[in-house]
């Protein structure tokens, strides 16, 4: 199915001459995190809430913060084409265009992930159908012993934290320096108070005309923040992200912040693991193909040797008989090689 079928047809647009505050207001009003700057029906720039949050001048024009000449994808491209383009270019969103480069819609990494997840669900169901049924777990102890169950700590990354009284400007600076999309807000004892994301900054500070130097993080952070323990199964972490509509889960140890699991890190790590699994499957397929090819070659060679052996015997003579015996011996070795 071409990607144009799945692209979000309703694209929020903005003029390049508008200010970032106007852009943030539009994002808040339309509930989006991406705006396209257009020239007629052609996308000439793409602006995200992250671009707005990390830009120093809130009164700057969209042109100063947007990514110019954005990479686009044709509407007739496949999901694999989209995933490959996003992966090689490090992008999370792609404008979808027709053959004349006119905008058709927008496709995000989240959209691609949902599409691939449907296919993976089907494959997982096929795999599960081939396995013997597992014994039901006793009580609420979880999966039976030996079942694969990755812990949250396996996917954790180092956390960047700030105090609740820190100005938003300091938090944004930390985001830029550490190349992260959020900071965790911690109390004096290291306890979790909330999370501040680039989206919080764009919609709760820039869109509302707040002063990032005078606004404390506590006034605009997302709270309460959902958290998990280091040993929490990743399945539970993902389920919490889904039901609570969050993309970040701080990890707590003895009530203190010890790390963070993010949606993007999970996708990246699980994608790497899936890629390795795919490579293993591909190697197996190639190995089996080579084995089958070698088997066919042995059978064909055996048939040819049979013909040669028969022909030599018809010729008669001691020399021919000796050669025939050698040919028969070779055929026997080939036969044993198949067993």
PLY file of the C-alpha trace (Angstrom):
ply
format ascii 1.0
element vertex 339
property float x
property float y
property float z
element edge 338
property int vertex1
property int vertex2
end_header
0.00 0.00 0.00
1.51 3.40 -0.96
2.29 5.72 1.92
-0.01 8.43 0.52
-2.97 6.34 1.71
-1.78 6.65 5.32
-0.50 10.24 5.28
-2.32 12.78 7.40
-4.15 14.82 4.81
-4.85 17.79 7.09
-1.58 19.73 7.31
-1.23 22.80 9.51
0.46 25.61 7.61
2.09 28.89 8.50
3.67 31.81 6.70
7.44 32.09 7.00
7.14 35.71 8.06
5.08 34.97 11.18
6.71 34.99 14.61
7.49 31.91 16.65
4.93 33.01 19.21
2.21 33.01 16.54
3.42 29.59 15.43
3.25 28.28 19.00
-0.26 29.70 19.41
-1.32 27.92 16.21
0.17 24.64 17.45
-1.72 24.96 20.72
-4.97 25.84 18.94
-4.77 22.98 16.42
-3.19 20.46 18.79
-0.21 19.73 16.54
3.54 19.71 16.96
4.50 20.44 13.35
3.77 23.27 10.93
4.64 23.49 7.25
5.78 26.72 5.63
4.38 26.72 2.10
5.04 28.40 -1.21
1.81 27.77 -3.05
1.30 24.02 -2.67
5.00 23.25 -2.21
6.50 22.78 1.27
9.55 25.02 1.67
10.09 24.64 5.41
9.07 22.56 8.42
8.77 23.90 11.98
8.37 21.73 15.09
7.57 22.51 18.71
11.17 21.55 19.48
12.45 24.21 17.05
10.37 26.79 18.88
11.33 25.64 22.37
15.06 25.68 21.70
15.24 28.97 19.76
16.67 31.82 21.77
14.48 34.61 20.36
10.77 34.06 20.90
10.00 37.00 18.60
12.06 35.62 15.74
10.37 34.78 12.46
9.46 31.25 11.51
12.07 31.43 8.76
14.83 31.75 11.37
13.93 28.52 13.19
12.43 26.21 10.57
14.29 23.57 8.61
14.42 24.86 5.05
13.97 22.72 1.91
12.60 19.79 3.92
13.13 16.26 2.71
9.90 14.98 1.16
8.60 11.54 0.18
6.46 10.64 -2.81
2.90 9.51 -2.16
3.55 6.27 -4.08
6.49 5.32 -1.84
6.29 2.24 0.38
6.45 2.09 4.17
9.96 0.67 3.82
10.98 3.69 1.73
9.65 6.03 4.41
11.38 4.16 7.24
14.66 4.09 5.30
14.49 7.83 4.53
13.72 8.71 8.13
16.49 6.45 9.38
19.23 7.69 7.04
18.27 11.36 7.41
17.49 11.27 11.12
13.97 12.66 10.63
10.71 12.07 12.48
8.35 13.73 10.00
8.16 13.81 6.22
5.89 15.90 4.00
4.20 13.65 1.44
4.02 15.07 -2.09
2.61 14.01 -5.44
4.48 13.72 -8.74
4.34 17.52 -9.15
5.80 18.12 -5.66
2.46 19.39 -4.35
1.68 18.62 -0.74
-0.55 15.59 -0.12
-0.12 15.21 3.62
2.35 14.51 6.39
3.71 11.21 7.67
5.36 10.91 11.10
7.58 8.24 12.59
4.74 7.42 14.98
2.47 6.70 12.00
5.05 4.36 10.46
5.53 2.63 13.80
1.80 1.96 14.13
1.66 0.52 10.61
4.65 -1.73 11.22
3.25 -2.75 14.63
0.14 -4.14 12.93
2.29 -6.36 10.74
4.48 -7.38 13.68
1.37 -8.26 15.70
0.35 -10.60 12.91
3.80 -12.20 12.77
3.85 -12.55 16.56
0.49 -14.30 16.43
1.82 -16.71 13.79
4.90 -17.43 15.93
2.77 -17.93 19.05
0.56 -20.39 17.20
3.60 -22.59 16.56
4.55 -22.79 20.24
3.14 -25.16 22.87
0.75 -23.43 25.31
2.44 -21.96 28.38
1.22 -22.93 31.85
-0.85 -20.20 33.47
1.14 -18.16 36.02
0.27 -18.72 39.66
-1.66 -15.80 41.16
-0.30 -12.52 39.79
3.31 -13.61 39.67
3.57 -12.70 35.98
4.82 -14.85 33.11
6.14 -18.35 33.81
9.78 -18.74 34.77
12.02 -18.57 31.75
9.69 -16.32 29.71
11.53 -13.39 28.09
10.90 -10.25 30.12
13.21 -7.27 29.60
13.46 -4.77 32.46
13.10 -1.00 32.11
16.71 -0.49 33.21
17.87 -2.24 30.03
16.49 0.67 27.99
17.29 3.49 30.41
19.38 6.53 29.50
21.05 9.11 31.68
18.60 11.63 33.01
18.99 15.43 32.88
17.38 17.06 35.89
16.67 20.58 37.11
15.23 22.07 40.29
11.60 23.28 40.28
12.65 26.88 40.96
15.05 26.97 38.01
14.00 29.37 35.23
12.70 27.83 32.03
15.65 29.37 30.19
18.07 27.22 32.23
16.06 24.08 31.46
16.02 24.86 27.74
19.78 25.45 27.81
20.23 22.04 29.43
18.07 20.44 26.73
20.17 22.03 23.99
23.51 21.13 25.56
22.53 17.51 26.20
20.49 17.11 22.99
17.40 15.84 24.81
13.71 16.61 24.47
12.93 16.83 28.17
14.37 17.40 31.62
13.19 15.77 34.84
12.27 18.11 37.67
13.68 16.89 40.98
13.27 18.03 44.58
16.01 18.54 47.15
16.17 14.84 48.04
16.16 13.74 44.39
12.47 12.91 44.42
10.45 13.19 41.22
8.27 16.30 40.93
7.53 16.48 37.23
8.86 16.51 33.67
9.44 19.51 31.41
9.34 18.80 27.67
10.09 20.92 24.62
6.36 20.84 23.91
5.62 22.25 27.38
7.98 25.14 26.64
6.50 25.82 23.21
2.84 25.71 24.26
2.96 26.93 27.88
5.65 29.58 27.64
6.12 30.79 24.07
2.46 30.51 22.99
1.34 32.41 26.10
3.99 35.08 25.92
5.77 33.96 29.06
9.24 35.18 30.00
11.59 32.16 30.03
13.93 33.98 32.41
11.22 34.80 34.93
9.03 31.70 34.61
10.02 28.86 36.99
10.02 25.33 35.66
7.43 24.31 38.28
4.87 26.65 36.69
4.85 24.91 33.31
6.11 21.36 33.89
3.93 18.29 33.33
2.95 16.92 36.72
2.39 14.47 38.21
4.93 12.45 36.25
4.42 8.72 35.85
7.41 6.62 36.84
8.59 3.03 37.12
11.18 0.96 38.94
14.41 -0.26 37.34
13.15 -3.86 37.34
9.73 -3.06 35.89
9.03 -5.19 32.79
9.28 -3.13 29.64
5.81 -4.42 28.67
4.36 -2.59 31.69
6.30 0.57 30.83
4.94 0.54 27.28
1.40 -0.11 28.54
1.65 2.84 30.94
2.91 5.07 28.12
-0.05 3.97 26.04
-2.78 4.36 28.65
-1.42 7.61 30.10
-0.41 9.12 26.73
3.15 9.88 27.84
6.45 9.39 26.02
8.83 9.50 29.00
9.03 7.43 32.16
11.56 8.38 34.85
13.05 5.40 36.69
13.08 5.57 40.47
15.36 3.75 42.90
14.58 4.10 46.61
12.36 7.04 45.75
15.10 8.91 43.89
15.48 9.54 40.17
17.92 7.02 38.70
17.32 7.26 34.95
14.66 7.63 32.32
13.04 5.50 29.63
11.72 7.39 26.62
9.51 6.35 23.76
12.16 7.25 21.19
14.87 5.27 23.00
12.58 2.24 23.20
11.79 2.45 19.49
15.48 2.79 18.65
16.60 -0.07 20.91
13.79 -2.42 19.93
14.35 -1.51 16.29
18.01 -2.52 16.61
17.00 -5.79 18.24
14.42 -6.46 15.54
17.04 -5.70 12.89
19.40 -8.25 14.45
16.59 -10.79 14.53
15.86 -10.04 10.88
19.52 -10.48 9.98
19.52 -13.84 11.75
16.45 -14.91 9.78
18.01 -13.72 6.52
21.21 -15.66 7.21
19.13 -18.76 7.95
17.20 -18.37 4.71
20.41 -17.91 2.72
22.00 -20.90 4.43
18.99 -23.08 3.68
18.94 -21.82 0.09
22.61 -22.67 -0.35
22.02 -26.09 1.21
19.12 -26.77 -1.14
21.17 -25.56 -4.10
24.06 -27.82 -3.13
21.66 -30.74 -2.75
20.25 -30.15 -6.23
23.80 -29.95 -7.60
24.74 -33.27 -5.98
21.64 -34.93 -7.38
22.30 -33.59 -10.87
25.96 -34.58 -10.71
25.00 -38.04 -9.47
22.65 -38.47 -12.42
25.38 -37.38 -14.84
27.88 -39.76 -13.27
25.35 -42.57 -13.57
25.10 -41.87 -17.29
28.91 -41.80 -17.63
29.28 -45.04 -15.64
26.71 -46.79 -17.82
28.40 -45.56 -20.97
31.85 -46.73 -19.83
30.60 -50.21 -19.04
29.13 -50.48 -22.51
32.55 -49.68 -23.96
34.07 -52.61 -22.04
37.77 -53.19 -21.41
39.71 -53.29 -18.18
40.62 -49.59 -18.26
37.04 -48.58 -18.82
35.88 -50.91 -16.06
38.40 -49.34 -13.66
37.20 -45.86 -14.55
33.64 -47.04 -14.10
34.46 -48.29 -10.61
35.97 -44.89 -9.73
32.87 -43.18 -10.98
30.70 -45.52 -8.92
32.83 -44.75 -5.85
32.37 -41.03 -6.44
28.62 -41.50 -6.74
28.59 -43.43 -3.46
30.46 -40.62 -1.68
27.96 -38.10 -3.04
25.10 -40.28 -1.78
26.61 -40.47 1.70
27.15 -36.73 1.67
23.40 -36.25 1.36
22.65 -38.48 4.34
0 1
1 2
2 3
3 4
4 5
5 6
6 7
7 8
8 9
9 10
10 11
11 12
12 13
13 14
14 15
15 16
16 17
17 18
18 19
19 20
20 21
21 22
22 23
23 24
24 25
25 26
26 27
27 28
28 29
29 30
30 31
31 32
32 33
33 34
34 35
35 36
36 37
37 38
38 39
39 40
40 41
41 42
42 43
43 44
44 45
45 46
46 47
47 48
48 49
49 50
50 51
51 52
52 53
53 54
54 55
55 56
56 57
57 58
58 59
59 60
60 61
61 62
62 63
63 64
64 65
65 66
66 67
67 68
68 69
69 70
70 71
71 72
72 73
73 74
74 75
75 76
76 77
77 78
78 79
79 80
80 81
81 82
82 83
83 84
84 85
85 86
86 87
87 88
88 89
89 90
90 91
91 92
92 93
93 94
94 95
95 96
96 97
97 98
98 99
99 100
100 101
101 102
102 103
103 104
104 105
105 106
106 107
107 108
108 109
109 110
110 111
111 112
112 113
113 114
114 115
115 116
116 117
117 118
118 119
119 120
120 121
121 122
122 123
123 124
124 125
125 126
126 127
127 128
128 129
129 130
130 131
131 132
132 133
133 134
134 135
135 136
136 137
137 138
138 139
139 140
140 141
141 142
142 143
143 144
144 145
145 146
146 147
147 148
148 149
149 150
150 151
151 152
152 153
153 154
154 155
155 156
156 157
157 158
158 159
159 160
160 161
161 162
162 163
163 164
164 165
165 166
166 167
167 168
168 169
169 170
170 171
171 172
172 173
173 174
174 175
175 176
176 177
177 178
178 179
179 180
180 181
181 182
182 183
183 184
184 185
185 186
186 187
187 188
188 189
189 190
190 191
191 192
192 193
193 194
194 195
195 196
196 197
197 198
198 199
199 200
200 201
201 202
202 203
203 204
204 205
205 206
206 207
207 208
208 209
209 210
210 211
211 212
212 213
213 214
214 215
215 216
216 217
217 218
218 219
219 220
220 221
221 222
222 223
223 224
224 225
225 226
226 227
227 228
228 229
229 230
230 231
231 232
232 233
233 234
234 235
235 236
236 237
237 238
238 239
239 240
240 241
241 242
242 243
243 244
244 245
245 246
246 247
247 248
248 249
249 250
250 251
251 252
252 253
253 254
254 255
255 256
256 257
257 258
258 259
259 260
260 261
261 262
262 263
263 264
264 265
265 266
266 267
267 268
268 269
269 270
270 271
271 272
272 273
273 274
274 275
275 276
276 277
277 278
278 279
279 280
280 281
281 282
282 283
283 284
284 285
285 286
286 287
287 288
288 289
289 290
290 291
291 292
292 293
293 294
294 295
295 296
296 297
297 298
298 299
299 300
300 301
301 302
302 303
303 304
304 305
305 306
306 307
307 308
308 309
309 310
310 311
311 312
312 313
313 314
314 315
315 316
316 317
317 318
318 319
319 320
320 321
321 322
322 323
323 324
324 325
325 326
326 327
327 328
328 329
329 330
330 331
331 332
332 333
333 334
334 335
335 336
336 337
337 338
